[in-house]
C-alpha cells in the first residue's frame, strides 16, 4: 500500500532524508520512530504528495504518488498537528467543511463525533477543546470519509495515559476494519503496542527496521532471565539448560513470584544504534 525506494530529500544544503526504503502492506500498522527533527513529518508530507523529493520512487496504493488522482487522494486520511482544525468553528462545523470536500453525507458527521467520544461536544468551538478532545476531533476528520490509508503524525503526543489508551483503541479498531495505518511517534511503548512493523529513523537515515518483538530479540545481547522470588530477592541466570533446571526446582518449591527475560525495549535499541534517546529534541 505504501512504499518508497532510495528516497532522498534536501532542504537547501541540508540532507533531511537519505536513502529511505520502506514497504507497508495492506491492513498493517507501520510505525516510524524517531526524535523530533529526525525527518518523520517530512517523510509523511512526501508520502501524501504535499512535498516534492529529490531522488527515488514513492508509491501509494500501487501508484506513483505524483500520479494520484483526486479520487485516489480521497482514500487517504491525514492527521498532522493542527492540520484540518478551524479554531472558531464548532466540532460539527469543522467536519461539515470536510464532509463537503469529500462528498460525505452530513448524517455521518454526528456518528463520527460519537465514534471518537465527542458526541456531546458537537457544538463546542475547537478553540475551547482540551488537548485530548482536540486530538479526537482531528481523528474524526480522518475517520469520517473511511479512508483506505491513514497517516497519523504523533497522534497521542502530550496526552494523558487514559486518553492515549482510548485513541490506541480507536486506531486498532480501524486496523481491524482493514485500514492501513502509517504512524509516527517517539513513544516506544506506543509503537510496541500498536505496530506490526517499525523503522527507527535518526537524522534522516533508517538505522534499523522490523517487527518490534523481532528487533528487541535481535539486540538481546545479555540473554539472561531475571527471577523475582516471593522472599523479595532477585536472581539473574543465563539462558541455558542448567538454569532451566534451577528454575524448575524453584517453581516446584513455590519460591518464584515472577520471571522476566532480559530483552531490551525499543528505546534501548534506538539508544544503542544512535547514541540518542527517542525523546530527545534536535
N, C-alpha and C positions, 0 to 999 in steps of 0.2 A: 504493500500500500504506500509506503514511503521509502525512498532510497536516495542516497547521494554517493557519488564516486569521485574520489580525488578532488574534493571541493576546497577551493581557496577563496579567501576574501580579504582584501586590504582596505584600510581607511588611510588615505594619504600614503605615508611611508611605513605605517604600522600593520604588520600581519595579524589579523584578528582570528581567522580560521585557516588551518594549514593541513591539507591532505586528509580531510574528513571523509570517512567511509561508514555509512550507516544503512541498515536494511531492517525495516519494520514490517512484520507480517500482519495480515488481516486479523482483527479481533485481539490484537496484542496491546498491552500497556508497556510502552518503552520509556525508560527514564534517562534523561540526560542530566548527570550530576556534575556540579562544579561550583566553585565560589563565585561571588559577584565579580563580574568583569572577565569571566573565563571565555565568554563568547556564546553563551546559551541563547540569549534573546536574539542575537544576530542570526544564529542558525535558524531559529523559528521564523524570523522575518524572511529569510531566503526560502525556506521550505513552503511558506504560504504565498510566495510571489510578491511580497512587499518590498523586497530589496534585491538588487542585482548582485551577481557574484562574478568573480574574475576568471575562474577556471574550474572545470569539472562538469559533471552532469547531475541534475536533480530531477527525480521523477516522483510524481504523486498520482496515485490511482492509475498506474501504468502509463502515464503521460508525462512528457516534459513539462515541468512546472510553468514554463513560459508559454506553453500552448494550451493551458487550461481555459476552457470556455466559461462564460458566465454561469451556465447551469452546473458545470463542474465545481466552480467555486462555492456554489450554494450548498454543496455537500460537505463543506469544511466549516468547522466551528473554531473560533479563536478566542482565548481569554488571555489578555495581556494587560497588566497594571490596571489603569482606569479606562482602558480601551472599550468604547461602546457604552459609557455611562454619561448621561446628561444630568448634571447636578440639580438643576431647578425643576426637572420633571419627576413625576411620581414613578414608582416602580412599574406600574401598569402602563403609563405613557411611554416610558423608556422602551418597553417591549413592543408597544404598538408601532414605533418607528421601524424597528427591525422586522416586525411581522409584515409590514407593507413592503419592505425591501425584498424579503424572501418569499413573498406570496403566501404567507401563513395565515389561516383564518383567525380572526380575533378571539374566537372562543377558546383557542388553545392557550391564550395568554394567562388566563386565570388558572387553568390546570397546571401550567408550567410553574407559576409562582407558588402554588400549593405544593408541587413536587419538591421544590427547594426550601420549603418552610417559610415562605413569605406571603402566604395567602392573606393573613391579617394585616400585612403591611403594604398592600397593593396601592393604597392612596398616599403613602408616605413619600416625601421627596427623597431623592438619592442623597442629597447633601445632609439629610438628617439621620441617615442609617449608621449603625455601628460598623466597625471594620468587618466583623463576621457576616452581618446582613448584606453588606456591600459585595462581599465575595459571593454570596448566594445569588445576588442579582446578576452578577457577571456570569455565573454558571447558568442561570435561567436564560440569559441572552444566547448562550451557546447551545443549550439543550433544546430551545424552542422549535428549531426547524429540523430536528432529528438528523444531524449530520452523520456521515459515514466515518469521518475523521475529526478528532478534536485535538487541538493544540492548546495545552494548558501551561502557561508560564508562571511558575511559582504560585499555584492556586491557593496554598494554605499559609503563605508567608506571613508571620506576625500574628497568627490566630491562636486562640486558646485551645488547649487539648480537646475539649469537648466539641467545639465547632470543627476542628480539624478532623476528628473521628467521623463526624456526620458527613463532611464533604468527601472523605475517603469512601464512605459507604455509597454515596451518590455516584462517584467515579466507577466503582466496582459494578454497580447496577448497570451503567452504560456499557461497560465491557461485556457483561452478561447478555446484553441486548445485541451484541455483535459489533459494537463501535471500536474502531482503532484509536488509541489514545497516545499522543506524544506529550510527555510530561517533563518539564524542567524543574529541578529542585536542588537545594543544598542540604536537604534534610535526609540523612541516610536511613533513618528509621522509616520514613515515608516511602522511600524507594524500595526498601526491603519488603515492606508490607504490600505494596501495590504492584510492583513492576515484574513483568515476565523476564525482561532483559534490561540491562543498563549499560551506559557508556560513561566513563569518567573523563570529563573534559577539563584540561588545565592549560591555560594560556593559549587557547586555540587549537590544541592538539589532543586527540583522544589517547589517553595513557593506557587504558585497558577497557575491555568490554566483555559482556557475557551475562548469564543468569546470576542474580545476586548470591544465591546459595553456592553456585559453582565458583564464583570469584573468591568468596571468603575461604572456601576449602582449598583453593589453589594457593592462597597465601597463608595457609595454616602451617607455619614453619615449626612451631613448637610440638604439635601433635601430642598434646597431653590431655589428661582427664582430671577434672577437679571434682573432688567429693566433699560434700558438707555432711558431717556426722551429727547425730542427734545430741551429742555432747557439746556441740558448738564448734568443735575443731574442724579444720580443713586439711585435706590431703591432696597432693598433686602427684599423679602417676603417669608414666609413659604409656602410650597406646601399644601394648604388646600382650603376648599370651600370659606372661607372668602376672601382669596387672589384672587381667581378666579373672584369674583365679583368686586374687586378693579381693577384688570387688565382689565376686560371687560369695566368698566367705563372709564378708562384712554384711552383705544383704541377708544371708541366711541367719546371721546373728541379730538382725534387726537394728543395725547401727547406722544405716545410711538414711539421711533425710533428703538429699538432692545430689544429682550427678550432672555435671556440665562439661561440654567439650571446650577446647581452648581456641576454637575458631575465632578469628578477628571479626570485627564488623566492617561495613563498607567505609566508615570513617577512617579506621586504622589502615585499611588497604590503600585508600587515597593518600593518607599521610606517608606511607611507606614509598609510594610511587613518585610523589611530587614534593614531599617535604612540607606540605601545606595542609591546613585543615579546610574542610568544606565550608565552614562558616566565615573564613577569612574574607575580608573585603579588600579589593585592589584599590 
